[in-house]
Amino acid sequence: MTRSGARVPMSVIDCATLHHACFVVRDMDRTARSLAEMLGVSFGVWTITPESCRLRGQDTSITFKVAIAQVGDSHLELLTPVSGQSVYEEHLREHGEGFHHTCLLYPTRAAMEAARDALLRQGRTIIQGGEIGNGGAFYYFDVPGLGPALEVLYLGELPPPERTIP
């Protein structure tokens, strides 16, 4: 507990929920339309430009688009890089389209930061992280031997989606 009474996790997954599985794609609209038709879901689309971002310890400026569909109690995310150097660009260049990361969502920024710090104490490496102001913050961790990254995420106030697919 913090002084404000907010719950801080005792372990990385304490108070986290499995928020989404993410696939990095080159053509978000084509992929989202195909999945929407196949699965019977719709995707909300947002353009994200973090206020600050670091890639492998270096400041970077990026923009990316996400399309998110609810699947039961979780979500499916499609992500397309728009500009800047990012782990998404690296993934497309080195592996092509496909599964990129699993995301754990935390109910407060303090809980997400505690999970981030716990992973750092374990010797894990942040490969990319960013601040999206009132929208939240995210950190991707390398998971050696597994391939896909692990994202820890806090979401604050997000605007409504820019559009919906289909």
Buried (B, 14 or more C-beta within 10 A) or exposed (E): EEEEEEBBBEEBEBBBBEBBBBBBBEEBBEBBBEBBEEEEBBBBBBEBBBEEBBBEEEEBBBBBBBBBBEEEEBBBBBBBBBEBBBBBBBBBEEEEBEBBBBBBBBBBBBBBBBBBEBBEEEEBEBBBBBBBEEBBBBBBBBBEEEEBBBBBBBBEEBEEBEEBBE
